[in-house]
Amino acid sequence: MRILVTTISGIENYIENKLIGFHERYGIEHINRYIKLYENISNENLKQLFSIFHYEFNHLFKYMNSRIRNRHYTADESRELIVLIEELRNIQSNVRRTKYDFEIHPYYQERMQE
């Protein structure tokens, strides 16, 4: 389900709720791994979300790349990657035309389309 948010306070609440869900799903142990790359992000919750996404994408891409030789990807990781891509695109769509609007780095955009 996609939730459209139109006010800044609604956007901030939406981002906070997404972060809570990500904490529950992925934990908090890897948040600081990439957080410094997002120092220019003013919203702390969005900064943490980006750091979680960054870690999870890198982790899954590394795994998928290791499976290229076998030409066999496991279903769990494939599903997880699909869910992660959908989550990022939903968040991007919901913050579009707000002060939290963002673009996905072209390298990752290409990887997500493969």
DOLUMDO-839104 format. One record per residue (C-alpha): residue number from 1; residue in three letters; x, y, z. Coordinates in steps of 0.5 Angstrom, whole numbers, plus 500, padded with zeros to 3 digits. Layout:
<nodes>
n; res; east; north; up
NUM; ALA; X; Y; Z
...
</nodes>
This chain:
<nodes>
n; res; east; north; up
1; MET; 500; 500; 500
2; ARG; 503; 507; 498
3; ILE; 501; 513; 503
4; LEU; 501; 520; 500
5; VAL; 503; 525; 505
6; THR; 502; 533; 503
7; THR; 504; 537; 509
8; ILE; 511; 538; 512
9; SER; 509; 535; 519
10; GLY; 506; 529; 515
11; ILE; 512; 528; 511
12; GLU; 517; 528; 518
13; ASN; 512; 523; 521
14; TYR; 512; 519; 515
15; ILE; 519; 519; 515
16; GLU; 520; 517; 523
17; ASN; 515; 511; 522
18; LYS; 519; 509; 516
19; LEU; 525; 509; 520
20; ILE; 522; 505; 526
21; GLY; 519; 500; 521
22; PHE; 527; 499; 519
23; HIS; 529; 499; 526
24; GLU; 525; 493; 527
25; ARG; 526; 490; 520
26; TYR; 534; 491; 520
27; GLY; 536; 493; 527
28; ILE; 540; 499; 529
29; GLU; 547; 495; 529
30; HIS; 549; 498; 522
31; ILE; 546; 505; 522
32; ASN; 553; 508; 523
33; ARG; 557; 505; 518
34; TYR; 555; 510; 512
35; ILE; 552; 515; 516
36; LYS; 557; 520; 515
37; LEU; 556; 520; 508
38; TYR; 549; 523; 509
39; GLU; 552; 529; 514
40; ASN; 548; 534; 509
41; ILE; 541; 531; 510
42; SER; 538; 536; 515
43; ASN; 533; 530; 518
44; GLU; 536; 525; 522
45; ASN; 531; 520; 521
46; LEU; 532; 521; 514
47; LYS; 539; 520; 515
48; GLN; 539; 514; 518
49; LEU; 534; 511; 513
50; PHE; 539; 513; 508
51; SER; 545; 509; 512
52; ILE; 541; 503; 513
53; PHE; 539; 503; 505
54; HIS; 546; 504; 503
55; TYR; 548; 498; 508
56; GLU; 543; 493; 506
57; PHE; 544; 495; 498
58; ASN; 551; 494; 499
59; HIS; 550; 487; 503
60; LEU; 545; 484; 498
61; PHE; 549; 487; 491
62; LYS; 555; 483; 494
63; TYR; 551; 477; 496
64; MET; 548; 477; 489
65; ASN; 555; 478; 485
66; SER; 558; 472; 489
67; ARG; 552; 468; 486
68; ILE; 553; 470; 479
69; ARG; 558; 464; 478
70; ASN; 553; 459; 480
71; ARG; 548; 463; 476
72; HIS; 543; 461; 481
73; TYR; 540; 467; 486
74; THR; 537; 465; 493
75; ALA; 529; 467; 493
76; ASP; 530; 470; 500
77; GLU; 535; 475; 498
78; SER; 532; 476; 491
79; ARG; 525; 478; 495
80; GLU; 529; 482; 500
81; LEU; 532; 486; 494
82; ILE; 526; 487; 491
83; VAL; 522; 489; 497
84; LEU; 528; 494; 499
85; ILE; 528; 497; 492
86; GLU; 520; 498; 493
87; GLU; 521; 501; 499
88; LEU; 526; 506; 497
89; ARG; 522; 508; 491
90; ASN; 516; 509; 495
91; ILE; 520; 514; 500
92; GLN; 522; 517; 494
93; SER; 515; 518; 491
94; ASN; 512; 520; 498
95; VAL; 518; 526; 499
96; ARG; 518; 528; 492
97; ARG; 517; 536; 492
98; THR; 518; 537; 499
99; LYS; 525; 539; 502
100; TYR; 526; 532; 503
101; ASP; 526; 530; 496
102; PHE; 532; 526; 493
103; GLU; 535; 523; 487
104; ILE; 538; 516; 487
105; HIS; 545; 516; 485
106; PRO; 546; 513; 478
107; TYR; 550; 507; 480
108; TYR; 545; 505; 485
109; GLN; 539; 506; 480
110; GLU; 543; 502; 474
111; ARG; 544; 496; 479
112; MET; 536; 497; 481
113; GLN; 534; 496; 474
114; GLU; 538; 490; 473
</nodes>
